[in-house]
């Protein structure tokens, strides 16, 4: 049986994996991307500022602490967000 717990915004799994955390981050990031309405009407500079402040910060939350433990599948999930932007 595998137990999961969320603490300070990171989902911890008993086996030491972070798959659920990465999945949750990617879902929240994609939702945040679709929340930005009429993006085609704003300048590229403003769009990049929005991306860097809103989208990137959601996706990379705590990533620097768990980077070494991520699997190839986790990295593909993160990269998939970039493909949807």
C-alpha positions as CSV (number, residue, x, y, z in Angstrom):
1,X,0.0,0.0,0.0
2,X,1.3,3.4,-1.0
3,X,0.5,6.5,1.1
4,X,0.7,10.0,-0.1
5,X,0.7,13.3,1.8
6,X,0.9,16.9,0.8
7,X,3.1,19.2,2.9
8,X,3.9,22.8,2.0
9,X,2.6,22.3,-1.6
10,X,4.7,19.2,-2.4
11,X,3.2,15.7,-2.7
12,X,5.3,13.2,-0.8
13,X,5.1,9.5,-1.7
14,X,6.3,6.8,0.6
15,X,8.5,5.2,-2.1
16,X,10.5,8.4,-2.6
17,X,8.9,9.2,-6.0
18,X,7.6,12.6,-7.0
19,X,5.3,11.5,-9.9
20,X,2.1,12.7,-8.2
21,X,3.8,16.1,-7.4
22,X,4.9,16.5,-11.0
23,X,1.4,15.5,-12.3
24,X,-0.3,18.0,-9.9
25,X,2.1,20.8,-11.0
26,X,1.6,20.1,-14.7
27,X,-2.2,20.1,-14.3
28,X,-2.2,23.3,-12.3
29,X,0.2,24.9,-14.8
30,X,-1.9,24.0,-17.8
31,X,-5.0,25.4,-16.1
32,X,-3.1,28.7,-15.3
33,X,-2.1,28.9,-19.0
34,X,-5.7,28.6,-20.1
35,X,-6.8,31.2,-17.5
36,X,-4.9,33.9,-19.5
37,X,-7.6,35.2,-21.8
38,X,-7.0,37.1,-25.1
39,X,-3.3,36.5,-24.9
40,X,-3.1,37.3,-28.7
41,X,-4.1,40.9,-27.8
42,X,-1.1,41.5,-25.5
43,X,2.4,42.3,-26.5
44,X,5.1,39.6,-26.6
45,X,6.9,41.3,-23.8
46,X,3.8,41.2,-21.6
47,X,3.1,37.6,-22.6
48,X,6.7,36.6,-21.6
49,X,6.4,38.5,-18.3
50,X,3.1,36.6,-17.6
51,X,4.7,33.3,-18.5
52,X,7.8,33.9,-16.3
53,X,5.9,35.1,-13.3
54,X,2.7,33.0,-13.3
55,X,3.3,29.9,-15.4
56,X,7.0,29.1,-14.8
57,X,6.7,29.7,-11.1
58,X,3.9,27.2,-10.7
59,X,5.6,24.5,-12.8
60,X,9.0,24.8,-11.1
61,X,7.9,25.1,-7.5
62,X,10.3,23.0,-5.4
63,X,11.8,21.5,-8.5
64,X,15.3,22.5,-7.5
65,X,15.0,20.3,-4.4
66,X,13.7,17.2,-6.1
67,X,15.5,17.4,-9.5
68,X,17.9,14.6,-8.9
69,X,15.1,12.2,-7.9
70,X,12.9,12.8,-11.0
71,X,12.4,10.0,-13.5
72,X,12.5,10.3,-17.3
73,X,8.7,10.1,-17.3
74,X,8.6,13.1,-14.9
75,X,10.8,15.1,-17.1
76,X,8.7,14.3,-20.2
77,X,5.6,15.5,-18.2
78,X,7.3,18.8,-17.5
79,X,8.4,19.1,-21.1
80,X,4.9,18.4,-22.2
81,X,3.7,21.6,-20.6
82,X,6.2,23.5,-22.8
83,X,4.8,21.8,-25.9
84,X,1.3,23.1,-24.9
85,X,2.3,26.7,-24.5
